[in-house]
Amino acid sequence: MATIAIRGRRALDIPIVLIGLSLVVAAAMLLPVAYLIIRVTGSGALWDELTAPATREALARTVVLAAAVTAASIAISVPLAWLTVRTDLPLRRTWTVLFALPLAIPSYVGAFTLVSALGPSGIVQGWLEPMGVERLPEIYGFFGAWLALTLFTFPYVYLPSRAALRSVDRSMEEAARGLGASRMTTFMRVTLPQLRPAVAAGALLVALYTLSDFGAVSLLRFDSLTRVIYVRYTSSFDRSSAAALALILVALAFVVVWIESATRGRARYDTTARHNPPPAVALGAWRWPAIAFCAAVVLASLALPVSVIAYWLVRGLQAGEAVEFVREAGMNSLYASGMAAAVAVAAATPVAILAVRYPGLLSSAIEKVAYSGFALPGISVALALVFFAANYVPSLYQTLALLVFAYCVRFLPEALGSIRAALLRVHPDTERAAHGLGRGRPYVFWRITLPQMAPGMSAGAMLVFITAMKELPATLLLSPIGFDTLATEIWSSTREAFYTRAALPALVLVALSAFPVAFSTLREERRA
């Protein structure tokens, strides 16, 4: 038993097993960054890349893309949140679910559907050719990457913004209206500032996702840092330069996290006011423009990719395209993602218990380190683990265990957040009562604490499962030989423009991911 003194409270006895498990998790989360640093130390690669004009250009392109995607996601999401929470928009619950479903579409799947539909020889071009339209505007490059990433990441901002808007203290809005402020002024000066933490948190997710994306920028031929790193890794025997670029990308991701933290300020957003449902704002003449806006978003982010996938699937089946390979790839995806979800939940549980039940400097440091994996792009994690396995533990190289470990490093924060939130709702008095009746810690955990944590653990496992199903860079670089997943099948097919072959695994992947997203959204709606 270890003892730790906490300022302002009596000393708490922390089980040494809990400390040990948490420290192991923290060390594992730091492993990729540590080995990237070791890989470039003494090689001069980091300085060479920092001073290279090509690196500065790729870095500038990446920053501009992340800023543009983040700004567009905010511009789309905040109006959608207001429409579905505060107005009499018809079918509000249906729109809410539809706006969340683009999360189920991997960016590289969305990118290949955009190329298929809007590319030089795409579906739309074929429709317009009899009308004399010989070529559509170029979809490749910055515009295509910006469009694809915006369409399939805006729900990261929409969902927390909508949740925050439902809990806004309406007394401040009523006071502003009572003082003669217009509805627009009240929203801009009173409501929107209260949404800032939620919007900023969602914007952080969008920015980090954009920095770490590999599939969409590669298919749309935009040279962001992730694409440059992958090309450098696959075309050079000296991988120090790729590691140096990965460290630059990791540093950029941490800068984004720091900016988000700095913008929070010291304002307080908590309140004791009751959050009664506000009366719906009558849209009146704006109803049809609002419906058109919502329909356009759903059409571009959901209907278009699903329709294109279905189109190529029908063509493939008519042409006799083999479908047997999807079964094996689907089972591999389910198996690897399921293992990652289970391991991530198991690893996050001791960290969550330590942070919630034994707050202090040690627990706070471990929790922050555990969250650091969220700032690591997938390709950076993959490169780090390739270096680690090939140089220090060859037996792990190209094994399923290494792939699952990479998934856990990337997505453990999703499980940790859900479990921590669930544990905060477990009242310590129930555990103290069991201890007072002579029950030991293991019994109290298994019979009292764990059942009440189960909903949070399930939610965390679901999030990890969805994101692991879509993960591409780590899967490409770390999967065992012959271990094809839905993500790698889609990538290999679309890279060679075999859209009919990519259609079925893409549709299966979207369907498997869409079900938990829709289920979670509807469950939150029923709780509201």
N, C-alpha and C positions, 0 to 999 in steps of 0.2 A: 504494500500500500504506500503510495506517495502522497506527500502533503504539500500543498501550495497555498501561499498566503495571498488573499485577494483584498485589495484596498477597500476599506469601508465595510468589510464583512469578516466574519470569523474564518479561520482556516478550514478548508474543505479537504476531505480525504478523497483523492481521485484514484480509482483502481488503476494499478500500474499496467494492467493489460490494455485498458482503454488508451492510456498514453502511448504505449508501445505501438498499438495498431494505428493510431492517428499519425504518429511520427513516420511509420512506414509508408502510409498513403502520401504524406507530404513529401517525403524523399522521392517517391515514384513520380509525383507531379513535377518535381524540379529536375528530374533526370534528363529530359530532352534538351532543356536550355543549357544545363551543365556540360553535356557532351558536345553540343554545338560550339560552346566556348572553347572546350579542350581541342576540338578539331581544328579551329582556326588559329589557336595560340601558337606563335612562333613561325607561322607560315607566311605572314605578310599579306594573306589573301584579303583580310578585312580592310586593311588600309588601301589596297589596290582597288577593291570594289568601291569603297567610299569615294575615291578620287576619280573613278572612271566616268567619263561623260555618259556612256550608255546606261550605267547604273542610275545616275541622276535623272536621266530622261525616263527610265522605267519607273523610278520612284515618283516622279512628278505625275506621270500618267496614272499611277495607282492612287495617289492622293486625290487627284481631280475626279477620278471615277467614283471613289468612295464618297466624296463630298456631294457629287451630283446625285448619286443613288439615294443617299441619306436625305437630302433636301426634297427630292421627288417623293420619297416614301412618306415623309411628314406631310407634304402638301396634299397627298391623296388620303392619308389615313385620318387626319384630324376632321376634315369635313365628313368622311364616312362615319366616324364615331359619333359626331353630333347628329347626323341624320338618323342613325339607328337608335339613339338614346333619347333625344330631346324632341323629336318631331313626330307627326302623324304619318310618316312614310308608310305606305302599304307594305305588308308582308315583312315587317322589320325582323322577325326571328329568322325567316328564310334568308334574307340578305345577310344577316350576321353569320350564319353558317357558311354561306357561299364566299363571303369575304375572307374567312379563315382557311378555306380549303387550298388556296395556292401554296400554303406551307407544305402540303403533301407532294408538290411537284418539285423535284430536284432542279437546280438551275441549269444543269447540262441537258436535262430532258426538255425544259422550256426553250433552251437555246436551239436545240435541233428542230423543234417544231416551228420556231420562228424562221429558221433557215429554210425549212421545207416549205413553209407557206409563203414567205416573202422574199426568198432568195432569187437570184437571177433566173433560175429555171424552176421556180417553185410553183405551187398550186395556183396561187392568185395570178401569176404571170401567164399560166396556161389559160385561165379564164379570160384574161384581158387581151390576149394576143389577137383573137378575131376582131377586136375593136380597134386595132392599130397600135396598141401599146406594146412596144418591142422590148422595153426594159424598165424594171422598177428601180426606185432609188436604192443605193447600196445599203445593205443591211449589216455588212461586216464592219468591224472597227469599233470606235468608241460608242457610236449611236446604238448599235446592236447590243453591245455589252451593257450599256446603261439601261436600255429598254428591258432586256431579259432580267437583269438583277432587280430592277425596280418592281416589275410585275410579280416576282416570286419571293420578294422579301418584305413588301409593305405590311403584311399581317403582323410582323414583329412590332410595328409601331401601332397598328390599328387595335390589336387586342388589349394591350395595357392602357391605351388612351381611352378606349371605351369603358374599361373597368373603372378607371379614375373618374371619368365623367359621371358615372352612376353614383359615385360616393362624394361628389363635390358638396361642400357646405352651401346650401341654397340661401341661407340667411344673408350672406354677403351679397349675393346677386339681388335679392329682394331689396336690400338696403340701397344698392346702387340704382335700382329702378325707381325706388321711392324718392330718390334725390333728383330724378329727372333724366338719368342717363338712358340713352337709346339701347335697344337690344344688342346692336352690334358693338357699341362702346362697352356695355357690360361684359360681353363675351371677351373682347380683346383686353380689357383692363382688369377684370375680376376673375372670370372663369379660366381663361387660357393660362394665366400664371399659376393657378392651382394644378393645372395639368402638366406643368413643366417636368416634374420628376418622372412621370410615366412616359411622356414623350421622349425625354432624354434617355431613359433606360431602353426603350425600343429603338431609338436612333443608334445607340451604342451597339445593339445586336446587329442592326443592318450594316453599320460601318465595319464591324469586325467580320461579318459574313462576306462582305464585298472584298475586304483585304485578303481573306483566306480562300476565296473562290478560285477554282482552277478550271472546271469543266466548261462553264459558260464562256469565259474569256478565251479559252483555247479554241472552242468550236467557232467563235465569232472573230477569231484572228486579231485579238487585241492583246498587245504585249504588256501586260501588267507584270509585277514582280513574280507572282506565282508561276506564270507561264515561262518566264525567263529562267527561273530556278529549275523547273522541270526539264527544259531543254538543256540547260547546263549540266544537270545531273545525268541525263541519258546520253549525252554526246561527248562527255569528257571523262578520261580516266582519273584526272585530278579533281576530286570532289570538294576540295577546300573552298573553291570559289562559290560553289553552290551552298555550302554551309555558311559562308560569309553573307551571301545574299539572304539566306534564311534568317540569320541573326538580325539583319537590317529590317526584314519584314516583322520579326518578333518585336523589335524596338519600336517600330511604327505602330504596331497594335497596342503596345503599352502606352504610347503617347496618346492614342485615342482614348484609352481607358482613363488616363490622367485628366484629359480635357473634360470628359464627361463628369468625373468626380469634382473637378474645379468649378463646373457650371452649376452644381447643386446649390452653392451658397450656404448661408446659415439660416435661411428662412424656414419657418416651421409650417408644416402642412397638416398636422394632426388637429383634430377637433373633437369636441364632445357633443356636437350638434347631431340630431337625428337626421338621417338621410332619407327623407320621405320621397317617393317617386314624384318628380315634377310634372305638372300638367304638360301634355304634348303641345308643342308649337304647331299651329296650323300652317302648313306650307302654302295653301291657297294656290295662286297662279304659278308658284314655283314647284308644285308637285311634279309636273311632267319633266321639267329640266332635271330635277333631283333623281327621278326614276331613270332618265336617260344617262345621267352620270354614273349611277350605280350599275346600270346594265352594261355600259361601256367598260367599266372596270372588270366586271365578271366575264364579259365576252373576251377581253384581251388576256386576262390572267388565268382563266379556267376553261371557258368554252373553246377558245382557239386551240390551246395545246391538246385538250382531250379529243377534240374533233380531228385534228391532224393525226394524232396517234391512231384513232379508230380508222381513219382513211387509209393509212399505210398498212394497218393490220388486215383490213379487208382485201387490199391489193395483194398482200403477201399470201393470204390464205387462198385466194383465187389462183395465184401463180404456183401453188403447191409448196410454199415455203415450209421448211421443217419447223416444228414447234417443240420437239422433244427436249431440246437443250434448255428450254425455259424451266422445266420441272427441276432439273438438277441445280441450275443457277438460283432458282427461287428457294429451294431447300437450303442451299448454302447461305443465302442472304438471311433467311429466318434463323438458321442455326448460329451464325456469327453474331447477328444483332441481338438475338435472345441471350447468348452467353455474355455479350457486352453489357446488356441491361442488368443481368443478374449480378455480375461482378461489380459493376459501378454502384449498384444499390448497396451491396455488401460492404464496399470500400467507403462509401459516403456515410453509412450509419454510425460508426464510431466517431467520426469527425463531427457529425451533427449532434450526437449526444454530448460530446466534450464541450462543444460551443454553447449549447443551450443549458445544460445542467451544471457545468463547471466553468462559468465565464471568468476570464482573466487574461493576462498577457500571453501565456502559453497557448491557451485555446484560441485566442484571437489570431495569433501568428499562424497557427496551423490552418485555421479556417481560410485566411487570406491566401496562403500558399496553395491550398486545395482549389481555390477559385482561379488560380493563375492559368490553369489549362485552357480556360475559355478564351484567353488572349492569344493562344498559340494556333496559328493556321495549320490546317491538316498536313500540308506539304512539309512544313517545318518539323512537325512531330514525326512524320514518316522518315524524313532525312536523318533526324537525330537518332531514331531507333535503328535505322539501317547501319549507321556508324557504330552504334553501341553493340548491336548483335554481331556484325561482321568482324569487329576488332576485338571484342572482349568476351562475348558468349556466342560463338559460332553455332552452337547447337540450337539456338533460338531463331537463327536467321531463316526467313521464309517459312515460318510456322504459324499455325492458327493462333497459338498462344500470344505471339508477338502482335498479330493483327488485333486481337481482342484487347490487349494491353494498350495499343494505340487508340482504339475507340474509347477506352476508359479515361485515358489522359485528356482526350478532346472533350468528352461529354459528361464526365463526373460532376462538374458544377451543376448541371441540370438536375441530376438526382439529389445532390446535396441541398439545393434550394428547396425542393419539394419536401424532403424529409425534415429539414429544419423547421419549415412552416408547420408541418403536422405535429412535430414534437412540441412546439410552442403552445399548441392547444391542449396538450396533455397536462393536467394540473398535477403539480408535484405532491399535493396532499394525498392523492390516491396511492402513490408509491410509498410515502412516509407511513401511511396507515398499514400497508402490507409489511413494511419493515418492523413497525411496532408490534405486529402480531407474530414476530419471530421468523419471518420469511427472509431468505438470503437474496443477494443481488440477482443471481441467475433466475431464480423463481419469479421475482418481481418483474424482471425484464421480459421473460417469455410469457407470463400470464397477465401482466398489467400494462406494461409500456408498449410492447410490440403490437398487440391487437389495435391499440389506439393510433399507432404510427402507420398501420397498414395502408390506409388511403393515400398518404403522402408517398409511401414507398412505391405503391402501384403507379401513381402519377409520374414519379421520377423514372421508373422503369419504362413507362410508355414513351416519355420524351427521349430517353437514351435510345430506345429501340427505333424510333422514327428517324432520328438523326443518323444513327449508325447505318440504317438501310440506305441512306442517300449518300453517305460519305464516299468520295471518289479518290482523292489523291492518296490517302493512306492505304486504301484497298489496292490501288494500282501498284504501289511500291512495296507493300508488305505481305500481300496475300500469297499463300503457298502455291507452288507450281501446280497448275491444273485445277486450282480452286477458283472457279469462275462464279461471280455473283451477278445479280441483276444489274448493279451499277456498272461493273466491268463489261458485261455483255452489251449494254446500251452504248457505252463509250467506244468500244472497239468497232461496233457496227456503224455508228454515226460518224466516226472519224474517217471511215472509208465510204461514207455516203450510202450505206446499205440501210435505207430507212425502213424498208419492209421487214428486215430482220430485227431492227431495233424496236419496232412497234409493240410487239407482244411483251417483251420484258419491261418496256416502259409503262405499258398499261397495267401490268401486274404490280409493278413497284408503286405506281400512283394509287392503285386500289388498296394495297396493303397499308400504305401510309395514310390514306384519306380516312379510313375507318376510325382509327383512334383520335384523329384531329376532330372529326365531326362529333364523335362520342363525347369528347372532353368539352367542346363548345356547347353542345346541347345540355350537358350536365350543369355547366356554369349558368346557363340561361334559366334552368329550372330553379336553381338556388337563389337567383336574383329576385 
